[in-house]
Amino acid sequence: MQDVIKALIGIGALVLGYFIGNILAVKTKEELFQGKKWFKIIVFFSLVGGVIGLILRNDVIMFSFFFMAIVTSRSLMRK
């Protein structure tokens, strides 16, 4: 039961990351234009870290890295 609750909280945080990424994209357009290459690198390493957390079955690492990937990728997709 505790695992289900932890998973639901993690999924809720990931959904929240979607909206946070959209807000950051609107508020920081000039930074996104200048650092697009670095944002792509952050997304790549965040996805790799999330997969490693999934393999290691460490929920904190997995959800943290996937949260960073979602927020950063949403910022990249908004123009």
C-alpha positions as a Markdown table, in Angstrom:
| # | Residue | x | y | z |
|---|---|---|---|---|
| 1 | Met | 0.0 | 0.0 | 0.0 |
| 2 | Gln | 2.8 | 2.4 | 0.8 |
| 3 | Asp | 4.4 | 1.7 | -2.6 |
| 4 | Val | 1.2 | 2.7 | -4.3 |
| 5 | Ile | 1.0 | 5.9 | -2.4 |
| 6 | Lys | 4.6 | 6.8 | -3.1 |
| 7 | Ala | 4.1 | 6.1 | -6.8 |
| 8 | Leu | 1.0 | 8.3 | -6.9 |
| 9 | Ile | 2.8 | 11.1 | -5.2 |
| 10 | Gly | 5.7 | 10.8 | -7.7 |
| 11 | Ile | 3.3 | 10.7 | -10.7 |
| 12 | Gly | 1.6 | 13.8 | -9.3 |
| 13 | Ala | 4.9 | 15.6 | -9.1 |
| 14 | Leu | 5.7 | 14.7 | -12.7 |
| 15 | Val | 2.3 | 16.1 | -13.8 |
| 16 | Leu | 3.1 | 19.2 | -11.8 |
| 17 | Gly | 6.4 | 19.4 | -13.7 |
| 18 | Tyr | 4.6 | 19.7 | -17.0 |
| 19 | Phe | 2.8 | 22.9 | -15.9 |
| 20 | Ile | 5.9 | 24.3 | -14.2 |
| 21 | Gly | 7.8 | 23.8 | -17.4 |
| 22 | Asn | 5.2 | 25.7 | -19.4 |
| 23 | Ile | 5.3 | 28.6 | -16.9 |
| 24 | Leu | 9.1 | 28.8 | -17.0 |
| 25 | Ala | 9.0 | 28.7 | -20.8 |
| 26 | Val | 6.8 | 31.7 | -20.9 |
| 27 | Lys | 8.7 | 33.7 | -18.3 |
| 28 | Thr | 12.3 | 33.0 | -19.5 |
| 29 | Lys | 12.2 | 33.2 | -23.3 |
| 30 | Glu | 15.5 | 34.9 | -23.7 |
| 31 | Glu | 17.4 | 32.4 | -21.6 |
| 32 | Leu | 15.9 | 29.6 | -23.6 |
| 33 | Phe | 17.1 | 31.1 | -26.8 |
| 34 | Gln | 20.7 | 31.5 | -25.7 |
| 35 | Gly | 21.1 | 28.2 | -23.9 |
| 36 | Lys | 19.1 | 25.8 | -26.1 |
| 37 | Lys | 22.1 | 23.5 | -26.5 |
| 38 | Trp | 22.6 | 23.2 | -22.7 |
| 39 | Phe | 18.9 | 22.5 | -22.1 |
| 40 | Lys | 19.1 | 19.6 | -24.6 |
| 41 | Ile | 22.1 | 18.2 | -22.7 |
| 42 | Ile | 20.2 | 18.5 | -19.4 |
| 43 | Val | 17.3 | 16.6 | -20.9 |
| 44 | Phe | 19.5 | 13.9 | -22.1 |
| 45 | Phe | 21.3 | 13.4 | -18.8 |
| 46 | Ser | 18.1 | 13.6 | -16.9 |
| 47 | Leu | 16.5 | 10.8 | -19.0 |
| 48 | Val | 19.6 | 8.7 | -18.5 |
| 49 | Gly | 19.5 | 9.3 | -14.8 |
| 50 | Gly | 15.8 | 8.5 | -14.7 |
| 51 | Val | 16.4 | 5.2 | -16.5 |
| 52 | Ile | 19.3 | 4.3 | -14.1 |
| 53 | Gly | 17.0 | 5.1 | -11.2 |
| 54 | Leu | 14.3 | 2.8 | -12.7 |
| 55 | Ile | 16.9 | 0.0 | -13.1 |
| 56 | Leu | 18.1 | 0.4 | -9.6 |
| 57 | Arg | 14.5 | 0.6 | -8.4 |
| 58 | Asn | 15.2 | 3.8 | -6.5 |
| 59 | Asp | 12.0 | 5.9 | -6.7 |
| 60 | Val | 13.6 | 9.1 | -5.4 |
| 61 | Ile | 16.3 | 9.2 | -8.1 |
| 62 | Met | 14.0 | 8.1 | -10.9 |
| 63 | Phe | 11.3 | 10.7 | -10.2 |
| 64 | Ser | 13.8 | 13.5 | -9.5 |
| 65 | Phe | 15.5 | 13.0 | -12.9 |
| 66 | Phe | 12.3 | 12.5 | -14.8 |
| 67 | Phe | 11.0 | 15.7 | -13.2 |
| 68 | Met | 14.0 | 17.6 | -14.4 |
| 69 | Ala | 13.6 | 16.1 | -17.9 |
| 70 | Ile | 9.9 | 17.1 | -18.1 |
| 71 | Val | 10.4 | 20.6 | -16.9 |
| 72 | Thr | 13.4 | 21.2 | -19.2 |
| 73 | Ser | 11.8 | 19.6 | -22.2 |
| 74 | Arg | 8.6 | 21.6 | -21.8 |
| 75 | Ser | 10.6 | 24.7 | -21.7 |
| 76 | Leu | 12.3 | 23.7 | -24.9 |
| 77 | Met | 9.1 | 22.9 | -26.7 |
| 78 | Arg | 7.5 | 26.3 | -26.0 |
| 79 | Lys | 8.6 | 29.2 | -28.1 |
